[in-house]
Amino acid sequence: MRTPAPPRGPLVGRRHESDRIEELTGSARAGRGGALVLRGEAGIGKSALLDHARDAASGFRVVHVSGSQYEAELPFAALHQLCLPVLGHLDELPAQHREPLLAAFGTAAGTPDVFRVGLAALGLLAAAARERPLLCLVEDSQWLDAASTRVLAFLARRVAAEPVALVFGVRLPCPAGELDDLPGLTVEGLADADARTLLASLSHEVLDEQVRERIVAEARGNPLALLALPRAGGFAPPDASSVTTRVELGFREALAGLSAGARRLLTVASADPTGDPGLLWPAAQRLGIDLPTVSAAASATGLVEFGTRVRFYHPLARTAVYRSAEADERRLAHRTLAEVTDPVVDPDRRAWHRAQASAGPDDGVADELERSASRAEARGGAVAAAAFLERAAELTLDADRRIGRTLAAARAALSAGDADRAARLLTAVDGSGPDELRNAEADLLRGQIAFVRPGDGDGPVFMLRAARRLAPLDPARSRESYLEALEMGLLVGQASGVMDTVLAAAQDSAPPPHGPDALDALTVLAAQGHRAAVPLIREALDGAGEALWTRHPALAVTLAAELWDPHTHATIIEWLMKNGRESGSPLVLRLGLAQAASGAALAGDLDRAMAAIAEEEAIADATGAPSITYHRLHLAAMRGRREEAFALFGTATAAAATQGVGQLVANVHWAGAVLHNGLADYPAALAEARRAVAHGDLFIAGFSLPELVEAAVRCGEREAAAEALASLTERTRASGTATGLGVAAYARGLVSGAEDDYREAVELLADSPLLPYRARAHLLYGEWLRREGRRRDCRPHLRTAHALLSGAGLEAFARRAADELRATGETARSRSGHTRDRLTMQELHIARLVATGATSNEVAARLFISPRTVDAHLRNIFRKLGLTSRRQLKDLPDLTASA
């Protein structure tokens, strides 16, 4: 019996869902774009709601995209569907946007970065929407390829200023993914009354009441089930299987009685996810199918529609057809499709069909899949590369080559962010084989997987085992493995405790061939202290031929900070930023921006810190990743706003507890110590500083010592202050930087009460780029002079401290300086309002960029947003600042001073 299509018209029982969709399309029509993700089980009505969105969007241009489980591994396949109808606008994009998009589609050379592709796609959709609003309907989003999903999620977050609406349909259950954070709606089953109404509207015959109630009960509110469940009598015994399974069985029943040729045609159609008649008809002819007769019989089932595109009535119908075919028939379908697929135009799809057609090992197909994996990686398709390599491994007869391809597949899966898949692939490599290099490589991968899994503490275990295995085979790589364990620990915030383990395991490793390296420096630091280790640290940072930060940037910036060396720290940040922008690597650029924000906060340049944070958050939002937190803690500590800081501390502490990120907790404690010292709440500062120092973390422990000294002195805990001062002195004398020595000098003045120590601090810090510490030297000296009754002498230092602190926006410490000045009988001059106080971080960043001459297109590219969004922000900026033009932004000195 032919399965009738559901009638179009008002959706029964879907008023709330319809309202949300109409609200979305109405906003897009007014130029305020957005997205909505419809989630629900198969057949629940998502497709009907997508059709309703099409009906609600009168006057819109509509683009339809459909995910397919059969091409979920092909990079940018779904994005190509989205962009193809609007590619006529491609020439309207600047060349730097056209090229990544063409590279993603394989029609131009280059390695496409997902986020630059996303920005190019945003420009393309925005150009198309200038003619009329644009509605993008994305069906079966759970089967989108990973690269397309990331781009579509990017678009959904970035169309707020464009007349563009995206509506996604996602089948439940499905794993967590890129679309989870988008506005969503779960589509539930219909109420019984609505189910009866829908059933009556769909049925072509009058149903007995008992039969109708039986169908309503069986369907459980699923509209597709109401339509597709078997109707003959309705008196079958109760079926405990899921509605989805029973609906699929209903579709299979529609195949009964078809000729072998008709079933074969449907099988070939179900095996081709593109729905391209240009492939289906040649494949059918190759199989000797009588097309006029057979296609008419297949169409009569209502399961498929043959037109300019081959479309199945429902994804479950495609699944039912494919699964009902015998394995030999499916392989025949794939083999024939491979034969009619152009090996030049679409070599990867051809390779995939050949792989599906293989019943056993086939080295020729495996080699072709490996070549497809290389092409996929070159196009940014790590997920596709993993899939191609995994299937290549399955088809490889030689055991050694099979293991090599399995490891490569695991590496690609991990690169794509799928740690679970990578771990599953590695189960095929048990580590007991004779090839220790391969075993070590597997252990390195297991270690990297463990590091990125929340709560998994086995990362160091695997990486250290890899290092030990490599020691007799490749000593240099073995040492790099130890350092890689430290780097991974720092990157994911789990370095606390890892360092001791690494250094203990590395004691017996062979020495590096070209002199001491970072591993030696850290070993000496742990065993003999800073005096012995600092020369080795400096040598490791500079490197004999390659600086440490080019291989292990997180470790390098931490060591530079450990030395109280802001100049080396700035050099590393500059390299990270340059490398991140040139390579397009979000990871490197975000690390560089986070370090730039921290460096700026420590230097008292809050505008630059806020700009870096805004850009890092923009990239995090574009990538769907959580924003880095520690640099925001550094800014909050220096800015000195109690409520704002406390809220951030609470959020960071909760996140650290959930994720097991010990370093984040240490950063919270350091930030708390700085904040409370600024607020003159010395008992709270002392408690936080003690916690920050307790675990001896590189950088944080050292930077917490002056906070501990100050708080302990103010609380009368002289012994604790003296002990912290001794540790700080040992560190700073060894490093010998003027900044470190100056900070130690004012800490020593707090303990000794000797004026010479304060004078030395002021002199040493006079040229330090770390303004807060320079200002605090004047503040502490001025406070000491006032307590000594030397009012005339103290005022210049307190004025200097207040001018520096208030000018930089370090509010808590500035109030301390103002209070001290008032105690001398002098009123501190209040700071006039700063632009940063009236703008959000992103608005401030945009204002600073525009003030230095950047165009809307240039700002948009930098922040991964559309030019229209930049212009919308500028309108808000002008309103808040009382301006009317970009030119006036250039006249605001606090926007251009440190840009």
Buried (B, 14 or more C-beta within 10 A) or exposed (E): EEBEEBEEEEBBBBEEBBEBBBEBBEBBBEBBBBBBBBBBBBBBBBBBBBBBBBBBBEEBBBBBBBBBBBBBBBBBBBBBBBBEBBBEBBEBBEEEBBBBBBBBBBEEEEEBBBBBBBBBBBBBBBBBBEEEBBBBBBBBBBBBBBBBBBBBBBBBBBBBBBBBBBBBBBBEEEEEBBBBEBEBBEBBBBEBEBBBBBBEEBBEEEBEEEBBBBBBEBBBBBBBBBBBBBBEEBEEEEEEEBBBEBBBBBBBBBBEEBBEBBBBBBBBBBBBBBBBBEBBBBBBEBBEBBBEEBBEBBBEBBBBBBEEEBBBBBBBBBBBBBEBBEEEBBBBBBBBBBBBBEEEEBBBBBBBBBBBBBEEEBEEBBBBBBBBBBBBBBBBBBBBBBBBBBBBBBBBEEEEBBBBBBBBBBBBBBBBBBBEBBBEBBEBBEBEEEBBEBBBBBBBBBBBBBBBBEEBEEBBBBBBBBBBBBBEEBBEBBBBBBBBBBBBBBBBBBBBBBBEBBBEBBEEBEEBEEEBBBBBBBBBBBEEBBBEBBEBBBBBBEBEEEBBBEBBBBBBBBBBBBBBBBEBBBBBBEBBBEBBEEEBBBBBBBBBBBBBBBBBBBBBBBBBBBBBBBBBBBBBBBBBEEBBBBBBBBBBBBBBBBEEBEEBBEEBBEBBEEBBBBBBBBBBBBBBBBBBBBBEBBEBBBBBBBBBBEBBBBBBBBBBBBBBBBBBBBBEBEEBBBBBBEBBBBBBBBBEBBBBBBBBBBBBBBBEEEBEBBBBBBEBBEEBBBBBBBBBBBBBBBBBBBEEEBBEBBBEBBBBBBBBBBBBBBBBBBBBBBBBBEBBEBEBEEBEEBBBEBBBBBBBBBBBBBBEEBEBBBBBBBBBBBBBBBBBBBEBBBEBBEBEEBEEBBEBEBBBEBB
